[in-house]
């Protein structure tokens, strides 16, 4: 008999195309993982993988099984959620993903107010990279997410949750650090640090739109993947930067000077969810209404 563990382990290998990475993903050693996949092939009577010296490939049968296995686990998850919702004594938590660049005080405020208003529907928060968030929303592993924006996808709806003014970030010894306000043109005349487009696509898109609107083009001298790395580069004098005011009020770093911009520009945080053919669950719709009413 084929068990769910056979399919779960096969999916990990088929998606990673590496026994080592798949073993790390499902938290077992490579030997029992390989044995499970061999056992599945024996039980089905077909080869699912082509094992080459340095890589794995899916056979046509393996590719077809991967597609069906994904659908099976998605259906099982939906069945579980429907059954739990049927039981009035149990409320399924809302699974919320947060692009790690949007973990701001406003998000904490949103979740705190939700707990006060709807205490019987808890929230499970998971921080992830934008690409991971997009995949989790598409597969319905996450009910909703918060991000500065994801690549365009017809499957995903994006609604404005809140906005935060953009502020200039300067090293303490910078000549603009004593100013009460700085214009984008002044800031752009100095070498700047950028965020990685692959790690923060929405943030980069918003910043590019601001630069086009005000016709500024700073010289980029460095790129950071994380907010911590970004601030460290600014503090070390490698370049100037920008961030949302909410983040900087929470961090209060003494080695970076925050100066308001003269222009009325802001970063927008979006709340996202997958379009669903049969409509959204009531609890999710309530949460989306709550999140978009905070701005």
C-alpha positions in Angstrom: 0.0 0.0 0.0 1.3 3.5 -0.9 1.4 5.7 2.2 1.3 9.5 2.4 4.9 9.5 3.6 5.9 7.9 0.2 4.3 10.7 -1.7 5.6 13.4 0.7 9.2 12.2 0.4 8.9 11.8 -3.3 7.6 15.3 -3.7 10.6 16.7 -1.8 13.0 14.8 -4.0 11.1 15.7 -7.2 11.0 19.4 -6.4 14.6 19.7 -5.1 16.1 17.2 -7.7 18.6 16.5 -5.0 18.5 13.8 -2.3 20.7 16.0 0.0 18.4 19.1 -0.2 15.3 17.0 0.0 16.6 15.2 3.1 17.2 18.5 4.8 13.7 19.7 3.8 11.9 16.7 5.3 14.4 16.4 8.2 15.6 12.8 7.7 18.8 11.3 6.5 19.5 10.7 2.8 19.6 6.9 3.1 16.1 6.3 4.4 14.8 9.0 2.0 16.3 7.2 -1.0 15.0 3.9 0.3 11.4 5.3 0.6 11.6 6.6 -3.0 12.9 3.2 -4.2 10.1 1.5 -2.3 7.5 3.8 -4.0 8.9 2.9 -7.4 8.7 -0.8 -6.6 5.2 -0.5 -5.4 4.1 1.4 -8.5 6.2 -0.7 -10.9 7.7 2.3 -12.7 10.8 4.4 -12.6 10.1 7.8 -11.2 13.6 9.3 -11.3 16.6 9.1 -13.6 19.6 9.0 -11.4 22.7 10.5 -13.0 26.1 10.9 -11.4 25.6 14.6 -10.5 21.9 15.2 -10.8 18.4 13.8 -10.8 15.8 14.0 -13.5 12.1 13.1 -13.4 10.8 10.5 -15.8 7.5 11.3 -17.5 5.8 9.1 -15.0 7.6 10.9 -12.2 6.5 14.3 -13.5 2.9 13.1 -13.7 3.0 11.7 -10.2 4.4 15.0 -8.8 1.5 16.9 -10.4 -1.1 14.5 -8.9 0.6 14.4 -5.5 0.6 18.1 -5.2 -3.1 18.1 -6.0 -3.7 15.3 -3.5 -2.1 17.2 -0.6 -3.9 20.4 -1.5 -7.2 18.5 -1.4 -6.3 16.9 1.9 -5.5 20.3 3.4 -8.8 21.7 2.1 -10.7 18.7 3.5 -9.0 19.2 6.9 -9.9 22.9 7.0 -13.6 22.2 6.0 -14.0 19.6 8.7 -12.5 21.8 11.3 -14.6 24.7 10.3 -17.7 22.4 10.6 -16.9 21.8 14.2 -18.1 24.9 16.1 -15.8 24.1 19.0 -12.7 24.5 16.8 -11.6 27.6 14.9 -8.7 27.2 12.4 -6.1 29.9 12.8 -5.5 32.2 9.9 -2.1 31.6 8.4 -0.5 34.9 7.7 2.8 35.2 5.8 4.9 38.4 6.1 7.6 39.4 3.7 10.5 39.9 6.2 11.0 43.5 5.1 7.4 44.4 6.3 7.7 43.2 9.9 6.9 46.7 11.2 5.2 48.2 14.2 2.1 48.7 12.0 1.9 44.9 11.4 2.1 44.3 15.2 -0.7 46.9 15.7 -2.8 45.1 13.0 -2.5 41.7 14.7 -3.0 43.1 18.2 -6.2 44.8 17.2 -7.4 41.7 15.5 -6.8 39.6 18.6 -8.8 42.1 20.6 -11.7 42.2 18.1 -11.8 38.5 17.1 -10.2 36.5 19.9 -11.7 33.2 18.8 -9.8 33.3 15.4 -6.1 33.2 16.2 -3.3 34.1 13.7 -0.2 32.2 12.9 2.5 34.5 11.6 5.3 33.2 9.4 8.1 35.4 8.0 9.4 34.6 4.6 11.1 36.0 1.5 8.8 37.5 -1.2 9.2 34.5 -3.6 8.4 32.1 -0.8 5.3 34.2 0.1 4.1 34.2 -3.5 4.4 30.4 -3.7 2.7 29.9 -0.3 -0.3 32.1 -1.3 -0.6 30.3 -4.7 -0.6 26.8 -3.0 -2.9 28.1 -0.2 -0.3 27.2 2.5 -0.9 30.8 3.6 -4.3 32.5 3.7 -3.0 36.0 3.4 0.3 37.9 3.4 1.8 41.3 3.9 4.4 42.7 1.5 5.7 45.8 -0.2 4.5 44.2 -3.4 5.0 40.9 -5.3 5.6 40.3 -9.0 2.4 40.6 -11.0 0.3 37.5 -10.8 -3.3 37.0 -11.9 -3.8 34.5 -9.1 -2.9 37.0 -6.3 -4.9 40.1 -5.2 -3.0 42.9 -3.6 -4.8 45.6 -1.5 -3.3 48.7 0.2 -3.0 48.0 3.9 -1.1 51.1 5.0 1.5 53.7 3.9 4.6 55.1 5.7 6.6 58.2 4.7 10.0 57.6 3.2 12.9 59.1 5.1 16.5 59.6 4.3 19.2 57.6 6.1 22.6 59.1 6.6 25.8 58.3 8.4 26.3 60.4 11.5 29.2 62.4 10.1 27.4 63.1 6.7 27.1 66.7 5.7 23.3 66.4 5.4 22.9 64.8 8.8 22.3 68.1 10.6 19.5 69.2 8.2 15.9 69.2 9.3 14.7 68.1 5.9 16.4 66.9 2.7 15.2 66.8 -0.9 15.4 63.8 -3.1 17.6 65.7 -5.5 20.1 66.5 -2.7 20.1 63.0 -1.4 20.6 61.6 -4.9 23.7 63.6 -5.4 25.5 61.2 -3.0 26.5 57.6 -3.6 23.6 55.4 -2.4 22.9 51.9 -1.1 20.2 49.9 -2.9 18.1 46.9 -1.7 18.4 43.6 -3.7 15.7 43.3 -6.3 15.7 39.5 -6.0 15.1 39.7 -2.3 12.8 42.8 -2.1 11.1 43.2 -5.6 8.2 45.3 -4.3 10.4 47.7 -2.4 12.7 48.2 -5.4 9.7 48.7 -7.7 8.3 51.4 -5.4 11.7 53.2 -5.1 12.1 53.1 -8.9 8.7 54.7 -9.3 9.7 57.5 -6.9 12.9 58.1 -8.8 11.1 58.3 -12.1 8.5 60.6 -10.7 11.1 63.1 -9.4 13.7 62.5 -12.2 16.5 61.5 -9.8 19.1 58.9 -10.5 21.6 58.3 -7.7 24.8 56.4 -8.2 24.4 52.9 -6.6 27.6 51.8 -4.9 26.3 48.8 -2.9 23.3 46.4 -2.5 21.9 44.8 0.6 19.7 41.7 1.0 18.4 42.6 4.5 17.4 45.7 6.4 20.2 45.0 8.9 22.8 44.8 6.2 21.3 47.9 4.5 21.6 50.0 7.7 25.1 48.7 8.5 26.3 49.9 5.1 24.8 53.3 5.7 26.2 53.5 9.2 29.6 52.6 7.9 29.6 55.5 5.4 29.4 53.4 2.3 26.4 55.4 1.0 23.1 57.1 1.8 19.8 55.3 1.8 16.1 55.5 2.4 13.6 53.5 4.5 10.0 53.8 5.8 9.6 56.0 8.8 7.7 53.3 10.8 10.7 50.9 10.7 13.1 53.6 11.7 11.0 54.8 14.6 11.0 51.2 15.9 14.7 50.6 15.5 16.1 53.9 16.8 19.7 53.2 15.8 22.2 55.7 17.1 24.7 55.2 14.3 22.2 56.2 11.5 20.6 59.7 11.2 17.0 59.8 10.0 16.0 63.0 8.1 12.5 63.6 6.6 12.3 64.1 2.9 10.9 67.3 1.4 8.7 65.4 -1.0 5.5 63.7 0.0 6.6 60.2 -0.8 5.8 57.0 1.0 6.2 53.2 0.9 3.0 51.2 0.6 2.5 47.9 2.4 0.0 45.5 0.8 -2.2 42.7 2.2 -2.4 39.9 -0.3 -4.5 36.8 -0.9 -5.2 34.3 -3.6 -8.3 34.7 -5.8 -10.6 31.7 -5.0 -13.2 30.5 -7.4 -15.8 29.8 -4.7 -15.1 33.0 -2.8 -13.1 33.7 0.4 -13.8 32.1 3.8 -15.7 34.4 6.1 -12.8 34.6 8.6 -10.3 35.6 5.9 -12.7 38.2 4.4 -13.1 39.7 7.9 -9.3 39.8 8.3 -8.8 41.6 5.0 -11.4 44.2 5.8 -9.7 44.7 9.2 -6.2 45.1 7.6 -7.3 47.5 4.9 -9.1 49.7 7.4 -6.0 50.6 9.4 -4.4 53.2 7.0 
